[in-house]
Amino acid sequence: MSEASPLPVVRNGPLWRLAARRWRRRPLQYLLCILGIALGVAMLVSIDLASGSAQRAFSLSTDAITGRTTHRLVAIGPGGVPDTTFVELRHRFPEIPAAPVIEAYGRAEELDGELLRLVGVDLFSEAPFRGLLGGEGGGERGGGKGFVPFLTEPGTAVIATETAARFGLHPGAADGSGTLHLDLAGRTSELRLVGSVSSDGALERRGLETLLLVDIATAQDLLDPTGAAAVPAVGHIDLILEGPTQEAALSEWLPRGLKLETAAARGNAVQQMTAAFELNLTAMSLLAMVVGIFLIYNTVTFSVVQRRGLFGVLRCLGVTRGQLFALILGEAALFSLVGSLLGLALGVLLGRTVVGLITQTINDFYFVVSVRQISLSGFTLAKGMLVGVASALVASALPAWEAMATPPQMTLQRSNLESGWQRLLPWFLLAALLCGSLGVLLLRWNSHGLVSAFAGLFALLMGAALLMPPVLVAAMQGLGWASRGLPVVARLAPRDILRSLSRTAVAVAALMVAVSVIVGLSIMIGSFRGTVVTWLDQTLQADLFVSPPSTTANRVLGKVDPAIIQAIAERPDLRAMVTYNNFDVHLVDQDRDITLIAAGGDVSAGRRPYAWIRPGLDDPFAALEARQGVILSEAVYLRDGQSAIPEQIRLETPDGERSFPVIAVFYDYSSDRGSVLMDRSQVAELWHDDSVASLGLFLAPGADADAVAAELRQGFGSRQTLLVQTNGSLRQGSLEIFDRTFAITGALQLLTVVVAFIGIFSTLMSLQLERGREFAVLRATGMTPRQLGRLTLLETGLMGLLAGACSMPLGFVLAWVLVHVINVRSFGWTLQIALEPRFFIQSLLIAVGAAVLAGLYPALRLGRMNISEALRQE
Amino acid sequence: MNHRHPLRSLLTLVAVLLLNLAGPAPAGASSSIQWGETPEPQGFARATTPRQWRFPADFGAHPDHQTEWWYYTGNLETAEGRPFGYQFTIFRQALAPELPPAQASGAGGSAWRTPQVYSAHFTVSDIATETFLQEERFARGTLGLAGAEADPYAVWLNDWRISAEGPDRVRLRAATGAMAIDLTLRQSRPPVLQGQGGLSRKGPEAGNASHYYSLVQQPTEGTITVAGRDHAVHGVSWKDHEFSTSVLSPGTVGWDWFSAQFEDGSALMLYGLRQEDGGKEPFSGGRWIHGDEEVELGAEDYDLTVTATWRSPHSGARYPAAWTLTIPRLDLELAITPQMADQELSTASATYWEGALRYGGHRGEQPLRGRGYGELTGYADRLDSLRGG
């Protein structure tokens, strides 16, 4: 277009009609292209929607009870804020609106076991705080006096109007339909519904959906029915502070063991918790998009290459370069638009499934959330659309530019294009080298940046793809040389591949990238699982594990009744008992919360492997029990991007910050936030909390674990339902969580395979179909249809084999990066890479399988070809 | 329904119900709770016969009765004669007569649980600037958040507090961001038992009555703070303490209640219940206190005529704004005027007028001047429409 642009002689209309005629003649090719784009976009959109929905559901339910709260008074460590603190606050700062809140999670059989958020409030403190409790012009108010039992009788609650309706519950009804059986950490309580809450805002209604509102007294009774708490307490106190003066005055007064935090702080912490997890998912879906881009590039290249002659003629007829460029890009834009729209619809559908998987993982590892529907975010949809269209335009820009830049007379000769590619080979080498180096640099740069790590990973993949043309040439030339003396079909195949290098190279590169992703993910997940299995075997040594049934699979939220612990400890068939408890504690060094584990004994019976032990120390656990220091999990410092193990860490305790020497580092694959092991007695002393969340029981020799488990399950039913798991069942359960966590990765992997398969299929098929005249000549010179079919299959098979072979080392590199860079930076987990032949064999099979399958249809068609017609065609 | 100012018993009941109305609403969509039906609480003690009053024991709470309040008003002025009025009332309302058995016997029941709900109204009338300040608060009667004790006498809601300060002295302290009082009241005469021996009947039915005494003509000194300035003030205060378990009968639209403390040391309490047809209910009445002399007044003993009205710019309600009162039995003729027009209260449950009044006239040949408080209800909301809401 740099030359003086002549006025177009030919109008655009006929050009488009010409293009449209081609779409009708080759619908499959375009359909596959659209499908490829659609799948790529769908993946991106579904992941985005699903994780966005989980976040949204969480923030809606938080907002529903945050209201106008600006700050909250929280306890450092477990135990909550003492009742007396609220009273003192009322007397001392009467002008500051304050409201006590207790939160817990439970399930109710009447709601099909759906997760419920129990919130205890003091109605008399509520008015300034929550939209929840009505505002001026609030909706219709009930005429009943349900507030009387709500305030005066234990076991009364208010539920969302919509939720009640959904499950056929009638608040206020005297029969069973007005009653809920709430399970809180193994204790079932009957709750009478005395009212229902709703909102006139749709979003607010969603926030209320899982809410079970009770009086603050009811909440205390439900959570501590025996009055075991040393200090009666509420969860936290919501505050509305006006300006820094009040904040300063309050901070001045703050009793020991309490801290003031902003209401936004918690939400932010939650967002941060899952950021790495979500980035990983997004990167996975982008990977699929990269494969999809290859596909688009292929399709567009084909459409250009196939019409080179036509374009040459058109140029000779006076069609300008700009018009051609616009035509090709316009075509791509049109198809990508259709594909993206389809992708959006598919993504929304898919999102509904994916959201379940993601929610499960978030519940297992991060925070409790119940997502009942996906939130359609305009931003996500726009992003999906943009990525779909933009990647199509980028992918078609090169072929479009090529078609435009080639002088008309040249376009009439195909050999020109291919020889161009041959000349480009050294440049491909150079570009691959540059891309690879960039990748390595990005991976090493910014030692804890996750985004740069993913960028590096993509650069490596790109480099490998760029390397493909030279590799293909070398391989085929070598093969051509080696196949001398073999039947003609075998000699023809490598040369054919070389002759259409511009397309075969792209196809092989795409296939290789896709398959290497499969290999890489398989190795990573396999290694991960292997590591976790070994870790579980070593760490879980007790015969039985006892805990309250938890609302989420991975984390225990309730506590074991102390009387039950006492009773179990007195059993004669018990050899030893270890106790565990955990709660969040603030790690001052990194200004974030981590998990503090109060260990009363070693559940691994000394068999736990350590990543590091302080030099000179013999038995880290003995040192822990001697209160010489703490044991960290790797995630404490790895996630922070440090590689050095800290000498000591500073933790916030109710009585101020305290430093603890680090005596060892242990592996903990159950949390990616990082955890700190500390002796139970030390925790009890410093955090004034001696509660127990789970028990590990070592039975005396000869005792029957299953029998004891059954006995324990039944024995305390009236007090607390206990989850009693044998060693085997706990390991089994842990692996189930593991597999569930990776279900989403597996799903992504599968989708990538599908996109790759479509890409390979459409590319190779077009490649073969395009060669009609060439095959006709071969037939005319005496080749049988069978031979021709074999030739086709041999060619695609060769390409598949090469792609499969090259994907193995690349897949390994990918796995290495995932395990040693991405995983460490995202979650702070180090894994042992375990290579299994099946990862490679399976990938090779996919590559060759896809390739051969793609050759099958053209091969069959070739058998039926009309030679004379095909010869006349060009 | 000859309750003197039964509105307040309703106020608390309804207040609890609608307390979500209080306070500014958070922005955005609004939510609300639809309360289910539940049987009326039964089993409260009822006032059927005059009780054996025992002070100071009876200064404290009577939790077996559903409703109780400690009501203080006063007309004060600075040394320069700048007038102020105040009203400070703490209400107790039992939502249920007693804790359910499970709760009462069970160990470890939450300390937050109580059927006793306290609320408080606090107003200051800055007559010189015609500024009326008001605030309402709630708390549960547990954990020391709110409560009442007989000896030493104390009634409190968070930091708002009524408490004995030595013999016959009571200190009132309440503060908001905009106003504060810190006043010391001296009991100058024994409690005046209203009605018959402190049993104030409210209607023809047995038990539809309250236990009710007043402390009148209490010399008062202390500080009133408005607009960030402390004012040393003196004057007289009136206290009512009343407890009952009673309901309002339909057809009562509202009432007008007056307290008057005259410069000669005499005092008058008067109430008129208004019926739907505008008539005066037969259980209306009052009491005249002069030295040792006390005269119980019936509906037929007085005549109250409205001579002016005032329209509230806030609620749009039209209230009486001047009266003439004649009590032929006492040879009493008085003109009653508000010390300032706008003393309209807007609480969680109702909008009404309660403010400082000026009295002027004569008893026989003697001129009579005094100050006091008045409560005018049922002008913005029909009271019986609030009932049981």
Boltz contact constraints between the chains, C-beta under 6 A:
constraints:
  - contact:
      token1: [A, 67]
      token2: [B, 26]
      max_distance: 6.0
  - contact:
      token1: [A, 68]
      token2: [B, 26]
      max_distance: 6.0
  - contact:
      token1: [A, 83]
      token2: [B, 143]
      max_distance: 6.0
  - contact:
      token1: [A, 87]
      token2: [B, 143]
      max_distance: 6.0
  - contact:
      token1: [A, 87]
      token2: [B, 144]
      max_distance: 6.0
  - contact:
      token1: [A, 87]
      token2: [B, 145]
      max_distance: 6.0
  - contact:
      token1: [A, 90]
      token2: [B, 158]
      max_distance: 6.0
  - contact:
      token1: [A, 91]
      token2: [B, 158]
      max_distance: 6.0
  - contact:
      token1: [A, 91]
      token2: [B, 159]
      max_distance: 6.0
  - contact:
      token1: [A, 94]
      token2: [B, 158]
      max_distance: 6.0
  - contact:
      token1: [A, 94]
      token2: [B, 159]
      max_distance: 6.0
  - contact:
      token1: [A, 95]
      token2: [B, 177]
      max_distance: 6.0
  - contact:
      token1: [A, 124]
      token2: [B, 138]
      max_distance: 6.0
  - contact:
      token1: [A, 124]
      token2: [B, 139]
      max_distance: 6.0
  - contact:
      token1: [A, 124]
      token2: [B, 140]
      max_distance: 6.0
  - contact:
      token1: [A, 127]
      token2: [B, 22]
      max_distance: 6.0
  - contact:
      token1: [A, 127]
      token2: [B, 23]
      max_distance: 6.0
  - contact:
      token1: [A, 128]
      token2: [B, 23]
      max_distance: 6.0
  - contact:
      token1: [A, 131]
      token2: [B, 26]
      max_distance: 6.0
  - contact:
      token1: [A, 131]
      token2: [B, 30]
      max_distance: 6.0
  - contact:
      token1: [A, 131]
      token2: [B, 31]
      max_distance: 6.0
  - contact:
      token1: [A, 132]
      token2: [B, 31]
      max_distance: 6.0
  - contact:
      token1: [A, 133]
      token2: [B, 20]
      max_distance: 6.0
  - contact:
      token1: [A, 134]
      token2: [B, 20]
      max_distance: 6.0
  - contact:
      token1: [A, 134]
      token2: [B, 32]
      max_distance: 6.0
  - contact:
      token1: [A, 135]
      token2: [B, 25]
      max_distance: 6.0
  - contact:
      token1: [A, 135]
      token2: [B, 30]
      max_distance: 6.0
  - contact:
      token1: [A, 136]
      token2: [B, 25]
      max_distance: 6.0
  - contact:
      token1: [A, 138]
      token2: [B, 30]
      max_distance: 6.0
  - contact:
      token1: [A, 138]
      token2: [B, 32]
      max_distance: 6.0
  - contact:
      token1: [A, 139]
      token2: [B, 32]
      max_distance: 6.0
  - contact:
      token1: [A, 141]
      token2: [B, 32]
      max_distance: 6.0
  - contact:
      token1: [A, 142]
      token2: [B, 34]
      max_distance: 6.0
  - contact:
      token1: [A, 142]
      token2: [B, 35]
      max_distance: 6.0
  - contact:
      token1: [A, 144]
      token2: [B, 35]
      max_distance: 6.0
  - contact:
      token1: [A, 144]
      token2: [B, 36]
      max_distance: 6.0
  - contact:
      token1: [A, 144]
      token2: [B, 37]
      max_distance: 6.0
  - contact:
      token1: [A, 145]
      token2: [B, 38]
      max_distance: 6.0
  - contact:
      token1: [A, 146]
      token2: [B, 35]
      max_distance: 6.0
  - contact:
      token1: [A, 146]
      token2: [B, 36]
      max_distance: 6.0
  - contact:
      token1: [A, 146]
      token2: [B, 38]
      max_distance: 6.0
  - contact:
      token1: [A, 147]
      token2: [B, 35]
      max_distance: 6.0
  - contact:
      token1: [A, 148]
      token2: [B, 38]
      max_distance: 6.0
  - contact:
      token1: [A, 148]
      token2: [B, 95]
      max_distance: 6.0
  - contact:
      token1: [A, 149]
      token2: [B, 38]
      max_distance: 6.0
  - contact:
      token1: [A, 151]
      token2: [B, 95]
      max_distance: 6.0
  - contact:
      token1: [A, 152]
      token2: [B, 95]
      max_distance: 6.0
  - contact:
      token1: [A, 152]
      token2: [B, 96]
      max_distance: 6.0
  - contact:
      token1: [A, 152]
      token2: [B, 115]
      max_distance: 6.0
  - contact:
      token1: [A, 153]
      token2: [B, 100]
      max_distance: 6.0
  - contact:
      token1: [A, 154]
      token2: [B, 103]
      max_distance: 6.0
  - contact:
      token1: [A, 158]
      token2: [B, 33]
      max_distance: 6.0
  - contact:
      token1: [A, 171]
      token2: [B, 36]
      max_distance: 6.0
  - contact:
      token1: [A, 172]
      token2: [B, 36]
      max_distance: 6.0
  - contact:
      token1: [A, 172]
      token2: [B, 37]
      max_distance: 6.0
  - contact:
      token1: [A, 194]
      token2: [B, 36]
      max_distance: 6.0
  - contact:
      token1: [A, 195]
      token2: [B, 33]
      max_distance: 6.0
  - contact:
      token1: [A, 195]
      token2: [B, 34]
      max_distance: 6.0
  - contact:
      token1: [A, 195]
      token2: [B, 35]
      max_distance: 6.0
  - contact:
      token1: [A, 195]
      token2: [B, 36]
      max_distance: 6.0
  - contact:
      token1: [A, 196]
      token2: [B, 34]
      max_distance: 6.0
  - contact:
      token1: [A, 197]
      token2: [B, 31]
      max_distance: 6.0
  - contact:
      token1: [A, 197]
      token2: [B, 33]
      max_distance: 6.0
  - contact:
      token1: [A, 199]
      token2: [B, 29]
      max_distance: 6.0
  - contact:
      token1: [A, 199]
      token2: [B, 31]
      max_distance: 6.0
  - contact:
      token1: [A, 200]
      token2: [B, 29]
      max_distance: 6.0
  - contact:
      token1: [A, 201]
      token2: [B, 29]
      max_distance: 6.0
  - contact:
      token1: [A, 204]
      token2: [B, 29]
      max_distance: 6.0
  - contact:
      token1: [A, 204]
      token2: [B, 31]
      max_distance: 6.0
  - contact:
      token1: [A, 216]
      token2: [B, 112]
      max_distance: 6.0
  - contact:
      token1: [A, 217]
      token2: [B, 110]
      max_distance: 6.0
  - contact:
      token1: [A, 217]
      token2: [B, 112]
      max_distance: 6.0
  - contact:
      token1: [A, 217]
      token2: [B, 113]
      max_distance: 6.0
  - contact:
      token1: [A, 220]
      token2: [B, 110]
      max_distance: 6.0
  - contact:
      token1: [A, 221]
      token2: [B, 110]
      max_distance: 6.0
  - contact:
      token1: [A, 226]
      token2: [B, 108]
      max_distance: 6.0
  - contact:
      token1: [A, 227]
      token2: [B, 107]
      max_distance: 6.0
  - contact:
      token1: [A, 227]
      token2: [B, 108]
      max_distance: 6.0
  - contact:
      token1: [A, 232]
      token2: [B, 111]
      max_distance: 6.0
